[in-house]
Amino acid sequence: MELFYSRDIQGGICRLDQDESGHCVKVLRHRAGDEISVIDGCGTLYRCRIISDSPKGVEAAVISHESNWGGHPYRLHLAVCPTKNNDRYEWFAEKACEIGLDELSPVIGEHSERRVLKTARIEKVLISAAKQSLKASVPSVNEPVSVKEFIRNASKDALRLIAYCFEDERVPRRSIKEVLDSSEAKEIIVMIGPEGDFSKAEAELALEQGFIPVHLGASRLRTETAAITAASAAYFRYM
Amino acid sequence: MELFYSRDIQGGICRLDQDESGHCVKVLRHRAGDEISVIDGCGTLYRCRIISDSPKGVEAAVISHESNWGGHPYRLHLAVCPTKNNDRYEWFAEKACEIGLDELSPVIGEHSERRVLKTARIEKVLISAAKQSLKASVPSVNEPVSVKEFIRNASKDALRLIAYCFEDERVPRRSIKEVLDSSEAKEIIVMIGPEGDFSKAEAELALEQGFIPVHLGASRLRTETAAITAASAAYFRYM
């Protein structure tokens, strides 16, 4: 099933941007009168009939819509340190979206090797992944902030988890599975550290702020694998 | 922690091949007298002292060894159809190894777009992944066979699961989580189909042979994502 993406759907009219229009008309050869399906990135799928098949600006009339299309029964926000290699971060974003993701925050830790990230590229990856996996919601991406800033601003209404590798006898970590299984929380935040792990100071701040320390099992996972594992944990919890 | 890999460990002597030796001596600058750790790919870690630091053929004396190093308490065999794009298959192999994998069988389905696969490349990816994730076992890769041949030859002692997308009212699919949770099986086989799904004939043969049909949740997952999700399911089952 082919899907288009548009943030410009109002007054019963859907307008596609230049890229989407080009793909619609020149590649897929749609013409006025054809029906197309468009996601708005916020959970709704619109069934539309093309009025104007200009390859630079398709216009279509909304026939019907469906809310919460392809959605999942929980809200997952992953805060993940950028990986040294951009490809890996993009792979992870794509997979996390397929599995189930609502919000992505790149966070820069004290031990982070990469301290910048092009969110525009990640947004494109997420739009493609949402279309391919038939979800009308596209996960949002935030601009990078420091780990400490993220910890301080994280919503206290959410079940907030921080995954780090070191052992701290004062506050033993439980498995992410155990913590999720023992909670009814539908809003989940999971922080995934860099290859060098979160620092002791970052972990301490997280605990002070009410984050629950978790481990992701016995395997030593790369950052992007840990992030996918966290997304899977939430997915299985509500499967 | 840096690890080396060798299949040539006998009589108390470990020999590294040309690539490993070059890396050991020229890149990491090890010399005779240094201690190195070597995995044999079959579960054992050897602690060794270098005797000869030739960059073409390092020799080291075994000091001690540890069995089942970095192992996991179950045996997972994934049979996965090759993806159209080789990168995706390699990406999946790397991640599945990090999470926990013992054997990988590329299987060619009736709906498979790609009908060949270079197993040598996959082996290299798996050796790297095992070293990076500190596991002494490297998952084995088999030569590609047809889905039907795999189904017929699969060990009947294992818990055998086939994940397909279509609904079959005669034999409803259960979630992979539910099936694993209700089983004590330590040997698990999971078949993951191509983007076009397994054919009805392949699914029927699988059911005849005793495979249990499962789904991987509500999300529509690419082949490589489905395979990682299956690996995660086994990982969480025994977490």
Chai-1 contact restraints between the chains, C-beta under 6 A:
chainA,res_idxA,chainB,res_idxB,connection_type,confidence,min_distance_angstrom,max_distance_angstrom,comment,restraint_id
A,W91,B,W91,contact,1.0,0.0,6.0,A-B,restraint_1
A,K95,B,T225,contact,1.0,0.0,6.0,A-B,restraint_2
A,E98,B,L221,contact,1.0,0.0,6.0,A-B,restraint_3
A,E98,B,T225,contact,1.0,0.0,6.0,A-B,restraint_4
A,I99,B,S219,contact,1.0,0.0,6.0,A-B,restraint_5
A,G100,B,S219,contact,1.0,0.0,6.0,A-B,restraint_6
A,S133,B,R220,contact,1.0,0.0,6.0,A-B,restraint_7
A,L134,B,R220,contact,1.0,0.0,6.0,A-B,restraint_8
A,S175,B,M239,contact,1.0,0.0,6.0,A-B,restraint_9
A,K177,B,F236,contact,1.0,0.0,6.0,A-B,restraint_10
A,K177,B,M239,contact,1.0,0.0,6.0,A-B,restraint_11
A,G217,B,Y235,contact,1.0,0.0,6.0,A-B,restraint_12
A,G217,B,M239,contact,1.0,0.0,6.0,A-B,restraint_13
A,S219,B,I99,contact,1.0,0.0,6.0,A-B,restraint_14
A,S219,B,G100,contact,1.0,0.0,6.0,A-B,restraint_15
A,R220,B,S133,contact,1.0,0.0,6.0,A-B,restraint_16
A,R220,B,L134,contact,1.0,0.0,6.0,A-B,restraint_17
A,L221,B,E98,contact,1.0,0.0,6.0,A-B,restraint_18
A,T225,B,K95,contact,1.0,0.0,6.0,A-B,restraint_19
A,T225,B,E98,contact,1.0,0.0,6.0,A-B,restraint_20
A,T229,B,S232,contact,1.0,0.0,6.0,A-B,restraint_21
A,S232,B,T229,contact,1.0,0.0,6.0,A-B,restraint_22
A,S232,B,S232,contact,1.0,0.0,6.0,A-B,restraint_23
A,Y235,B,G217,contact,1.0,0.0,6.0,A-B,restraint_24
A,F236,B,K177,contact,1.0,0.0,6.0,A-B,restraint_25
A,F236,B,F236,contact,1.0,0.0,6.0,A-B,restraint_26
A,M239,B,S175,contact,1.0,0.0,6.0,A-B,restraint_27
A,M239,B,K177,contact,1.0,0.0,6.0,A-B,restraint_28
A,M239,B,G217,contact,1.0,0.0,6.0,A-B,restraint_29
